[in-house]
Amino acid sequence: MTDSGGSGSLDAFMLELFCSEVETQVTLLSDGLLTLEGAPQDAAGLEALMRAAHSIKGAARIVQLEVVVELAHALEDGFVAAQEGRLVLAGETRSTARRYHGDDPQPQRVGRPGAALE
């Protein structure tokens, strides 16, 4: 995906938009997972998580990041399974969300492409 001038500025712009969208949706996912700690079968909470994963999938598809599309699709499937009672989100799910929130003694940091990690 490049602009007609071939400069790649459209690619850079779209990737920046993608990163911004994913950052927003990952925050929603993380907050939602922490909220589900007290009510792992909360229908509204699970629906919000599924929508966030769906948004990531769509954004990844636009910038042609197939591995992210597949990951987001797997998340969607997991949230649908939880909505249907076939899966209960607990344990490692919550610890992953805590790492994102900085509550883990050894957090994993993710940065934008080309940016230095803090």
Secondary structure, DSSP 8 states (H G I E B T S, - for coil): ---TTSSSHHHHHHHHHHHHHHHHHHHHHHHHHHHTTS-TT-HHHHHHHHHHHHHHHHHHHHTT-HHHHHHHHHHHHHHHHHHTTS----THHHHHHHHHHT-SSS------TT----
